[in-house]
Amino acid sequence: MTPKLRLPAIAAAVAGILAIAGAGHAGSQKLVVRATLSVEARGALLVKVTPIRVSRGARAHLQRRIDGAWRTTTSVTLDRVASARFRVRLPAGSSVLRAFVPASRRAGRPAAFSRPLTVRAAPGGAVVFDRGALVAALRAAGLAMTARGTIDGDVLGVPAYNYENREGPVQVFEFATEERARAAAGRVSKDGHNIASGDRISHYDWIAPPHWFRRGHLVALYLGTDATALTALRRIMGEQFAGR
């Protein structure tokens, strides 16, 4: 006579089989380690690596592309949140950099490379915080910053580089000098909607609440209310000088 299994027993047996199969599938998944490299507002470089649990305390190498090959410029130790801020001296002009974190069998961590980052150095060797550096820093903070062309210079007198994000658009204005950027920022009203130009004041009905930021020769306008985007902009550009 064939023994009969009760429904609870059958359900438990099936659940056990599924749990074993699920555990095997999860165990076969490959760990993905991501590294980002960006320039902060005062010219410091920032390396961040995730996941933190397998990356804290690791060595990260800053590499520069020279004659088609990657050469290590300096190495830093990642802190408890798997990041490191540091400064370097580079030849004047443009350089292409990347961050490299070697694999570690002990930590169960595969190697990771950041996306190449083009930076510009002043004659003294210090890294300059320009529009490209700002865009890279915001991308490292989680924004897409998808380029959508330029807008004419009617707003602040220079073209606005327009970037699309799920959290809201960002416009970046790049001036020839910090003094010109400061003067342009001074023409924006406190609420961020009115901009003076000589004896004329133009009013702008933005698609979302405006938030204006300035750092050095850059002015950025964020239209939106996303907390992550605002936190990233404040950390990189400082507190907003106008807007809601």
Backbone as CSV, one residue per row, in Angstrom:
resi,resn,N_x,N_y,N_z,CA_x,CA_y,CA_z,C_x,C_y,C_z
1,MET,0.851,-1.196,0.000,0.000,0.000,0.000,0.888,1.247,0.000
2,THR,0.608,2.186,-0.921,1.436,3.392,-1.030,1.077,4.369,0.073
3,PRO,2.093,4.824,0.861,1.789,5.771,1.942,1.340,7.109,1.374
4,LYS,0.419,7.748,2.058,-0.101,9.041,1.629,0.631,10.163,2.365
5,LEU,1.028,11.178,1.595,1.660,12.354,2.200,0.610,13.421,2.429
6,ARG,0.647,13.995,3.593,-0.266,15.089,3.875,0.198,16.349,3.133
7,LEU,-0.737,17.243,2.849,-0.425,18.467,2.118,0.658,19.304,2.784
8,PRO,0.640,19.496,4.118,1.715,20.276,4.742,3.087,19.669,4.494
9,ALA,3.166,18.326,4.503,4.456,17.674,4.279,4.936,17.906,2.856
10,ILE,3.989,17.812,1.892,4.351,18.055,0.494,4.842,19.487,0.318
11,ALA,4.127,20.444,0.916,4.511,21.855,0.796,5.887,22.097,1.387
12,ALA,6.166,21.463,2.534,7.469,21.640,3.173,8.574,21.064,2.307
13,ALA,8.305,19.895,1.688,9.317,19.275,0.843,9.620,20.140,-0.373
14,VAL,8.555,20.667,-1.005,8.747,21.533,-2.169,9.499,22.795,-1.780
15,ALA,9.149,23.394,-0.635,9.830,24.607,-0.176,11.303,24.340,0.062
16,GLY,11.616,23.156,0.615,13.013,22.817,0.857,13.795,22.703,-0.432
17,ILE,13.179,22.082,-1.455,13.849,21.947,-2.753,14.098,23.315,-3.368
18,LEU,13.081,24.200,-3.308,13.236,25.540,-3.868,14.302,26.330,-3.129
19,ALA,14.376,26.170,-1.808,15.379,26.895,-1.028,16.776,26.466,-1.422
20,ILE,16.966,25.145,-1.617,18.281,24.645,-2.016,18.650,25.172,-3.395
21,ALA,17.668,25.145,-4.322,17.930,25.642,-5.672,18.246,27.126,-5.653
22,GLY,17.499,27.886,-4.847,17.738,29.323,-4.760,19.094,29.632,-4.178
23,ALA,19.504,28.859,-3.154,20.809,29.091,-2.544,21.916,28.817,-3.540
24,GLY,21.743,27.759,-4.330,22.768,27.456,-5.321,22.864,28.542,-6.367
25,HIS,21.701,29.086,-6.773,21.706,30.144,-7.776,22.356,31.406,-7.236
26,ALA,22.019,31.767,-5.973,22.590,32.971,-5.377,24.088,32.834,-5.225
27,GLY,24.535,31.614,-4.848,25.955,31.411,-4.647,26.747,31.497,-5.931
28,SER,26.056,31.257,-7.065,26.756,31.281,-8.340,26.858,32.684,-8.927
29,GLN,26.166,33.654,-8.330,26.218,35.009,-8.838,27.593,35.619,-8.587
30,LYS,28.113,36.310,-9.592,29.435,36.913,-9.492,29.334,38.279,-8.829
31,LEU,30.219,38.527,-7.867,30.239,39.813,-7.191,30.712,40.893,-8.158
32,VAL,29.981,41.989,-8.210,30.342,43.111,-9.073,30.876,44.242,-8.201
33,VAL,32.095,44.661,-8.461,32.713,45.764,-7.729,32.813,46.959,-8.669
34,ARG,32.363,48.105,-8.198,32.381,49.313,-9.024,33.260,50.377,-8.369
35,ALA,34.059,51.031,-9.192,34.912,52.125,-8.731,34.565,53.386,-9.517
36,THR,34.525,54.519,-8.819,34.292,55.800,-9.482,35.419,56.755,-9.115
37,LEU,35.752,57.619,-10.057,36.782,58.637,-9.853,36.195,59.972,-10.270
38,SER,36.310,60.975,-9.400,35.772,62.297,-9.716,36.664,63.366,-9.104
39,VAL,36.446,64.605,-9.554,37.181,65.757,-9.039,36.235,66.575,-8.182
40,GLU,36.672,66.924,-6.978,35.855,67.751,-6.111,36.146,69.224,-6.372
41,ALA,35.325,70.080,-5.755,35.330,71.496,-6.106,36.683,72.172,-5.936
42,ARG,37.469,71.781,-4.980,38.760,72.435,-4.749,39.920,71.675,-5.381
43,GLY,39.611,70.802,-6.324,40.655,70.122,-7.066,41.116,68.805,-6.487
44,ALA,40.522,68.368,-5.372,40.886,67.066,-4.807,40.219,65.961,-5.617
45,LEU,40.882,64.821,-5.725,40.309,63.661,-6.392,39.598,62.791,-5.362
46,LEU,38.506,62.176,-5.775,37.727,61.308,-4.896,37.546,59.958,-5.566
47,VAL,37.969,58.897,-4.872,37.750,57.519,-5.326,36.730,56.881,-4.395
48,LYS,35.711,56.246,-4.971,34.717,55.515,-4.187,34.546,54.130,-4.796
49,VAL,34.450,53.114,-3.918,34.329,51.736,-4.383,33.166,51.069,-3.656
50,THR,32.371,50.309,-4.386,31.284,49.520,-3.804,31.371,48.093,-4.327
51,PRO,30.886,47.110,-3.539,30.326,47.232,-2.197,31.396,47.521,-1.144
52,ILE,30.976,48.236,-0.108,31.908,48.689,0.918,32.510,47.521,1.680
53,ARG,31.706,46.489,1.970,32.138,45.416,2.866,33.373,44.673,2.360
54,VAL,33.583,44.620,1.049,34.751,43.907,0.520,35.828,44.871,0.037
55,SER,35.599,46.186,0.231,36.522,47.173,-0.332,37.193,48.059,0.705
56,ARG,36.615,48.168,1.913,37.230,49.033,2.920,38.644,48.548,3.237
57,GLY,39.567,49.491,3.350,40.952,49.149,3.647,41.777,48.719,2.450
58,ALA,41.162,48.611,1.280,41.896,48.186,0.083,42.769,49.325,-0.436
59,ARG,43.746,48.980,-1.261,44.585,49.973,-1.913,43.991,50.296,-3.280
60,ALA,43.878,51.575,-3.563,43.407,52.032,-4.868,44.552,52.764,-5.549
61,HIS,44.734,52.507,-6.814,45.837,53.096,-7.567,45.289,54.090,-8.583
62,LEU,45.826,55.304,-8.563,45.481,56.292,-9.575,46.424,56.102,-10.752
63,GLN,45.849,55.868,-11.925,46.654,55.624,-13.111,46.418,56.722,-14.144
64,ARG,47.485,57.066,-14.848,47.428,58.084,-15.902,47.847,57.447,-17.215
65,ARG,47.102,57.777,-18.281,47.430,57.201,-19.577,48.561,58.000,-20.221
66,ILE,49.665,57.307,-20.476,50.847,57.926,-21.069,51.274,57.083,-22.266
67,ASP,51.285,57.685,-23.442,51.685,56.990,-24.669,50.907,55.689,-24.866
68,GLY,49.608,55.740,-24.564,48.746,54.589,-24.796,48.760,53.536,-23.709
69,ALA,49.575,53.713,-22.666,49.653,52.736,-21.570,49.267,53.408,-20.256
70,TRP,48.713,52.609,-19.336,48.315,53.136,-18.029,49.482,53.021,-17.060
71,ARG,49.858,54.150,-16.458,50.963,54.199,-15.497,50.429,54.664,-14.147
72,THR,50.811,53.966,-13.082,50.350,54.341,-11.747,51.059,55.611,-11.288
73,THR,50.253,56.601,-10.892,50.784,57.885,-10.432,50.941,57.910,-8.923
74,THR,49.940,57.404,-8.218,49.986,57.345,-6.760,49.015,56.277,-6.286
75,SER,49.149,55.877,-5.035,48.264,54.867,-4.443,47.752,55.377,-3.106
76,VAL,46.508,55.040,-2.786,45.893,55.477,-1.537,45.166,54.297,-0.906
77,THR,44.920,54.396,0.399,44.176,53.366,1.124,42.744,53.833,1.327
78,LEU,41.790,52.995,0.972,40.383,53.339,1.135,40.000,53.304,2.609
79,ASP,39.166,54.248,3.026,38.767,54.331,4.427,37.639,53.346,4.734
80,ARG,36.998,53.502,5.887,35.994,52.532,6.337,34.734,52.541,5.485
81,VAL,34.539,53.604,4.691,33.407,53.612,3.761,33.900,53.434,2.324
82,ALA,35.109,52.877,2.190,35.690,52.521,0.886,35.814,53.719,-0.048
83,SER,36.318,54.833,0.492,36.562,56.011,-0.336,37.864,56.667,0.104
84,ALA,38.385,57.545,-0.727,39.618,58.264,-0.393,39.647,59.572,-1.161
85,ARG,40.010,60.647,-0.458,40.214,61.959,-1.079,41.697,62.287,-1.023
86,PHE,42.227,62.785,-2.120,43.655,63.080,-2.161,43.928,64.075,-3.281
87,ARG,45.122,64.649,-3.262,45.536,65.606,-4.284,46.767,65.082,-5.013
88,VAL,46.875,65.453,-6.273,48.032,65.061,-7.072,48.504,66.267,-7.874
89,ARG,49.744,66.207,-8.312,50.295,67.195,-9.233,50.456,66.528,-10.590
90,LEU,49.935,67.183,-11.615,49.971,66.631,-12.959,50.624,67.625,-13.910
91,PRO,51.100,67.157,-15.045,51.618,68.098,-16.050,50.512,69.055,-16.489
92,ALA,50.873,70.298,-16.757,49.882,71.279,-17.190,49.186,70.800,-18.458
93,GLY,47.890,71.069,-18.527,47.106,70.624,-19.674,46.197,69.468,-19.302
94,SER,45.792,68.697,-20.299,44.835,67.606,-20.089,45.540,66.288,-19.792
95,SER,44.938,65.513,-18.902,45.400,64.159,-18.597,44.184,63.247,-18.504
96,VAL,44.375,61.990,-18.864,43.319,60.993,-18.728,43.694,60.077,-17.569
97,LEU,42.803,59.988,-16.579,43.069,59.230,-15.362,42.022,58.132,-15.183
98,ARG,42.384,57.142,-14.375,41.410,56.149,-13.935,41.859,55.613,-12.580
99,ALA,40.914,55.059,-11.832,41.221,54.403,-10.562,41.188,52.898,-10.774
100,PHE,42.145,52.206,-10.168,42.249,50.751,-10.294,42.353,50.149,-8.899
101,VAL,41.459,49.209,-8.599,41.490,48.482,-7.330,41.779,47.018,-7.649
102,PRO,42.934,46.486,-7.216,43.289,45.100,-7.552,42.340,44.089,-6.915
103,ALA,42.307,42.911,-7.496,41.506,41.819,-6.943,42.118,41.336,-5.630
104,SER,41.269,40.803,-4.761,41.720,40.239,-3.492,40.980,38.930,-3.251
105,ARG,41.713,37.810,-3.279,41.087,36.517,-3.011,40.626,36.439,-1.568
106,ARG,41.395,37.023,-0.673,41.050,36.984,0.749,39.726,37.694,1.017
107,ALA,39.521,38.852,0.369,38.279,39.603,0.569,37.170,39.144,-0.369
108,GLY,37.503,38.254,-1.310,36.507,37.814,-2.278,36.122,38.916,-3.242
109,ARG,37.112,39.750,-3.597,36.829,40.928,-4.416,37.544,40.837,-5.759
110,PRO,36.802,40.926,-6.867,37.454,41.003,-8.181,38.035,42.395,-8.402
111,ALA,38.869,42.530,-9.406,39.459,43.831,-9.722,38.389,44.784,-10.247
112,ALA,38.632,46.071,-10.060,37.679,47.080,-10.528,38.438,48.258,-11.120
113,PHE,37.889,48.806,-12.195,38.442,49.993,-12.841,37.337,51.038,-12.947
114,SER,37.687,52.288,-12.700,36.723,53.354,-12.937,36.709,53.704,-14.418
115,ARG,35.695,54.442,-14.827,35.685,54.968,-16.187,36.805,55.995,-16.328
116,PRO,37.477,56.056,-17.475,38.515,57.075,-17.668,37.941,58.478,-17.478
117,LEU,38.707,59.333,-16.839,38.278,60.698,-16.539,39.320,61.667,-17.085
118,THR,38.890,62.576,-17.948,39.791,63.598,-18.479,39.765,64.810,-17.560
119,VAL,40.933,65.196,-17.069,41.037,66.350,-16.178,42.018,67.349,-16.778
120,ARG,41.946,68.562,-16.279,42.850,69.619,-16.736,43.631,70.146,-15.545
121,ALA,44.925,70.315,-15.728,45.784,70.818,-14.661,46.311,72.200,-15.022
122,ALA,46.391,73.062,-14.012,46.940,74.403,-14.189,48.460,74.313,-14.333
123,PRO,49.124,75.413,-14.738,50.585,75.380,-14.881,51.320,74.888,-13.640
124,GLY,50.767,75.129,-12.452,51.416,74.648,-11.234,51.210,73.173,-10.962
125,GLY,50.343,72.513,-11.747,50.118,71.083,-11.580,48.841,70.723,-10.853
126,ALA,48.149,71.723,-10.273,46.918,71.432,-9.536,45.778,71.138,-10.504
127,VAL,44.938,70.182,-10.129,43.791,69.814,-10.966,42.747,70.925,-10.909
128,VAL,42.220,71.293,-12.065,41.231,72.368,-12.174,39.828,71.772,-12.130
129,PHE,38.949,72.422,-11.375,37.552,71.989,-11.322,36.792,72.706,-12.425
130,ASP,36.569,72.021,-13.554,35.872,72.624,-14.681,34.552,71.899,-14.927
131,ARG,33.910,72.222,-16.039,32.599,71.628,-16.324,32.677,70.106,-16.415
132,GLY,33.706,69.592,-17.067,33.852,68.146,-17.168,33.994,67.493,-15.808
133,ALA,34.736,68.151,-14.907,34.905,67.611,-13.562,33.588,67.629,-12.796
134,LEU,32.804,68.697,-12.963,31.503,68.775,-12.294,30.573,67.670,-12.785
135,VAL,30.520,67.476,-14.087,29.653,66.433,-14.646,30.073,65.063,-14.130
136,ALA,31.381,64.794,-14.113,31.869,63.499,-13.626,31.541,63.306,-12.149
137,ALA,31.658,64.377,-11.359,31.359,64.277,-9.931,29.881,63.984,-9.699
138,LEU,29.004,64.607,-10.472,27.574,64.353,-10.318,27.214,62.947,-10.793
139,ARG,27.882,62.476,-11.833,27.654,61.090,-12.257,28.108,60.119,-11.179
140,ALA,29.234,60.405,-10.550,29.715,59.541,-9.476,28.750,59.541,-8.297
141,ALA,27.995,60.633,-8.141,27.015,60.728,-7.056,25.697,60.049,-7.402
142,GLY,25.569,59.535,-8.632,24.376,58.786,-8.996,23.488,59.418,-10.043
143,LEU,23.797,60.641,-10.481,22.992,61.277,-11.516,23.473,60.822,-12.893
144,ALA,22.544,60.733,-13.836,22.907,60.278,-15.183,23.680,61.347,-15.944
145,MET,23.284,62.605,-15.815,23.913,63.741,-16.499,24.102,63.440,-17.986
146,THR,22.995,63.090,-18.639,23.011,62.809,-20.075,23.001,64.122,-20.844
147,ALA,24.032,64.358,-21.650,24.163,65.624,-22.372,23.037,65.789,-23.383
148,ARG,22.425,66.972,-23.378,21.331,67.283,-24.293,21.586,68.600,-25.027
149,GLY,22.838,68.849,-25.368,23.174,70.029,-26.143,23.252,71.290,-25.299
150,THR,23.282,72.428,-25.982,23.406,73.711,-25.295,22.183,74.579,-25.557
151,ILE,21.989,75.522,-24.644,20.929,76.520,-24.758,21.614,77.868,-24.929
152,ASP,21.043,78.740,-25.760,21.707,80.014,-26.057,21.973,80.817,-24.787
153,GLY,22.727,81.886,-24.929,23.200,82.640,-23.777,22.280,83.720,-23.274
154,ASP,20.978,83.596,-23.494,20.053,84.638,-23.052,19.931,84.720,-21.529
155,VAL,20.163,83.614,-20.823,19.922,83.599,-19.379,21.028,84.334,-18.626
156,LEU,22.274,83.887,-18.780,23.386,84.501,-18.049,24.464,85.077,-18.959
157,GLY,24.219,85.086,-20.255,25.192,85.679,-21.162,26.185,84.703,-21.753
158,VAL,26.182,83.458,-21.288,27.016,82.405,-21.877,26.114,81.199,-22.130
159,PRO,26.483,80.318,-23.066,25.639,79.143,-23.329,25.480,78.273,-22.086
160,ALA,24.308,77.673,-21.962,24.040,76.737,-20.874,24.131,75.322,-21.425
161,TYR,24.976,74.502,-20.820,25.076,73.092,-21.195,23.980,72.342,-20.447
162,ASN,23.108,71.691,-21.199,21.924,71.072,-20.616,22.143,69.575,-20.417
163,TYR,21.813,69.071,-19.210,21.976,67.652,-18.882,20.659,67.116,-18.331
164,GLU,20.284,65.954,-18.821,19.021,65.336,-18.422,19.252,64.299,-17.334
165,ASN,18.372,64.310,-16.336,18.419,63.340,-15.243,17.001,62.931,-14.882
166,ARG,16.863,61.747,-14.349,15.559,61.315,-13.855,15.093,62.235,-12.731
167,GLU,16.050,62.765,-11.959,15.725,63.623,-10.817,15.417,65.060,-11.223
168,GLY,15.654,65.400,-12.483,15.431,66.759,-12.961,16.646,67.265,-13.711
169,PRO,16.454,68.219,-14.638,17.563,68.702,-15.459,18.545,69.578,-14.684
170,VAL,19.783,69.568,-15.157,20.836,70.435,-14.625,21.417,71.221,-15.788
171,GLN,21.515,72.531,-15.625,22.170,73.379,-16.614,23.469,73.911,-16.016
172,VAL,24.537,73.857,-16.798,25.846,74.304,-16.325,26.316,75.464,-17.197
173,PHE,26.677,76.568,-16.546,27.197,77.756,-17.222,28.682,77.867,-16.877
174,GLU,29.525,77.920,-17.896,30.973,77.991,-17.664,31.490,79.339,-18.156
175,PHE,32.091,80.102,-17.236,32.589,81.440,-17.547,34.109,81.420,-17.700
176,ALA,34.622,82.457,-18.329,36.067,82.532,-18.559,36.830,82.722,-17.258
177,THR,36.233,83.436,-16.299,36.899,83.698,-15.026,35.905,83.554,-13.879
178,GLU,36.447,83.416,-12.682,35.597,83.345,-11.494,34.878,84.666,-11.264
179,GLU,35.536,85.779,-11.572,34.924,87.092,-11.369,33.663,87.248,-12.220
180,ARG,33.710,86.773,-13.457,32.534,86.868,-14.324,31.409,85.963,-13.833
181,ALA,31.768,84.808,-13.322,30.743,83.911,-12.777,30.090,84.535,-11.551
182,ARG,30.893,85.172,-10.708,30.353,85.817,-9.507,29.425,86.968,-9.891
183,ALA,29.816,87.750,-10.896,28.976,88.866,-11.333,27.657,88.364,-11.912
184,ALA,27.712,87.282,-12.679,26.483,86.722,-13.256,25.569,86.186,-12.167
185,ALA,26.147,85.523,-11.176,25.340,84.994,-10.075,24.662,86.123,-9.305
186,GLY,25.318,87.268,-9.229,24.749,88.405,-8.516,23.533,89.000,-9.200
187,ARG,23.292,88.634,-10.459,22.134,89.159,-11.186,20.882,88.305,-11.000
188,VAL,21.022,87.167,-10.299,19.889,86.258,-10.091,19.186,86.631,-8.787
189,SER,17.869,86.759,-8.843,17.102,87.117,-7.646,17.136,85.976,-6.637
190,LYS,16.804,86.289,-5.400,16.868,85.304,-4.321,15.971,84.100,-4.575
191,ASP,14.817,84.325,-5.215,13.920,83.193,-5.467,14.315,82.408,-6.713
192,GLY,15.307,82.908,-7.476,15.816,82.188,-8.631,15.019,82.348,-9.903
193,HIS,13.999,83.212,-9.900,13.123,83.342,-11.067,13.394,84.588,-11.897
194,ASN,14.032,85.599,-11.322,14.267,86.856,-12.032,15.764,87.079,-12.225
195,ILE,16.141,87.510,-13.438,17.549,87.744,-13.752,17.681,89.122,-14.379
196,ALA,18.540,89.941,-13.789,18.741,91.310,-14.266,19.788,91.336,-15.370
197,SER,19.573,92.228,-16.325,20.539,92.448,-17.399,20.467,93.924,-17.772
198,GLY,21.381,94.715,-17.218,21.317,96.157,-17.405,20.093,96.715,-16.703
199,ASP,19.272,97.468,-17.440,18.050,98.030,-16.862,16.857,97.096,-16.986
200,ARG,17.063,95.933,-17.582,15.957,95.006,-17.833,16.009,93.840,-16.857
201,ILE,14.832,93.398,-16.422,14.725,92.212,-15.567,13.840,91.196,-16.283
202,SER,14.375,90.002,-16.497,13.623,88.937,-17.166,13.128,87.940,-16.130
203,HIS,11.865,87.552,-16.277,11.267,86.572,-15.364,11.180,85.216,-16.064
204,TYR,11.561,84.157,-15.338,11.550,82.806,-15.900,10.626,81.916,-15.072
205,ASP,9.649,81.312,-15.743,8.777,80.325,-15.103,9.371,78.944,-15.368
206,TRP,10.239,78.504,-14.480,10.925,77.232,-14.667,9.954,76.066,-14.539
207,ILE,10.317,74.919,-15.099,9.440,73.743,-15.072,9.368,73.105,-13.690
208,ALA,10.288,73.480,-12.805,10.331,72.948,-11.436,11.061,73.977,-10.579
209,PRO,10.989,73.859,-9.249,11.681,74.830,-8.392,13.164,74.946,-8.740
210,PRO,13.665,76.186,-8.917,15.071,76.368,-9.287,15.993,76.374,-8.070
211,HIS,17.187,75.848,-8.269,18.234,75.871,-7.242,19.532,76.267,-7.941
212,TRP,20.087,77.419,-7.556,21.279,77.965,-8.199,22.508,77.746,-7.318
213,PHE,23.599,77.294,-7.948,24.854,77.045,-7.237,26.006,77.689,-8.019
214,ARG,27.039,78.100,-7.294,28.244,78.605,-7.959,29.482,78.092,-7.241
215,ARG,30.464,77.687,-8.026,31.772,77.300,-7.490,32.818,77.700,-8.517
216,GLY,33.718,78.597,-8.125,34.744,79.046,-9.056,34.123,79.719,-10.267
217,HIS,34.495,79.282,-11.464,33.985,79.901,-12.688,32.758,79.181,-13.242
218,LEU,32.148,78.303,-12.422,30.973,77.550,-12.849,29.725,77.988,-12.092
219,VAL,28.609,78.049,-12.811,27.294,78.250,-12.204,26.422,77.087,-12.665
220,ALA,25.688,76.488,-11.734,24.813,75.362,-12.063,23.395,75.671,-11.613
221,LEU,22.442,75.294,-12.446,21.027,75.455,-12.139,20.375,74.079,-12.157
222,TYR,19.809,73.681,-11.017,19.072,72.414,-10.934,17.595,72.721,-10.811
223,LEU,16.790,72.069,-11.637,15.340,72.240,-11.610,14.714,70.954,-11.094
224,GLY,14.299,70.977,-9.834,13.709,69.783,-9.247,13.705,69.856,-7.740
225,THR,13.297,68.749,-7.128,13.187,68.696,-5.665,13.817,67.439,-5.081
226,ASP,14.530,66.671,-5.893,15.072,65.398,-5.423,16.153,65.622,-4.370
227,ALA,16.018,64.946,-3.227,16.949,65.140,-2.114,18.352,64.659,-2.459
228,THR,18.463,63.552,-3.197,19.783,63.028,-3.559,20.528,63.998,-4.462
229,ALA,19.831,64.546,-5.446,20.458,65.503,-6.357,20.894,66.760,-5.613
230,LEU,20.043,67.261,-4.731,20.375,68.472,-3.981,21.551,68.239,-3.041
231,THR,21.579,67.077,-2.400,22.696,66.760,-1.505,24.006,66.702,-2.279
232,ALA,23.979,66.077,-3.455,25.189,65.979,-4.273,25.662,67.356,-4.718
233,LEU,24.749,68.195,-5.154,25.125,69.537,-5.603,25.674,70.375,-4.455
234,ARG,25.079,70.271,-3.282,25.591,71.031,-2.130,26.982,70.552,-1.739
235,ARG,27.196,69.246,-1.781,28.510,68.714,-1.407,29.581,69.146,-2.401
236,ILE,29.231,69.185,-3.677,30.218,69.489,-4.712,30.369,70.991,-4.937
237,MET,29.244,71.723,-4.940,29.261,73.143,-5.307,29.127,74.091,-4.123
238,GLY,28.779,73.571,-2.949,28.501,74.452,-1.821,27.020,74.793,-1.766
239,GLU,26.630,75.577,-0.782,25.219,75.925,-0.610,24.722,76.771,-1.779
240,GLN,23.447,76.613,-2.108,22.879,77.378,-3.211,22.837,78.857,-2.853
241,PHE,23.018,79.706,-3.870,23.000,81.153,-3.625,21.651,81.764,-3.971
242,ALA,20.799,81.010,-4.653,19.464,81.502,-4.991,18.568,80.309,-5.271
243,GLY,17.259,80.550,-5.165,16.295,79.491,-5.428,15.504,79.132,-4.192
244,ARG,14.634,78.160,-4.353,13.740,77.778,-3.260,14.362,76.708,-2.383
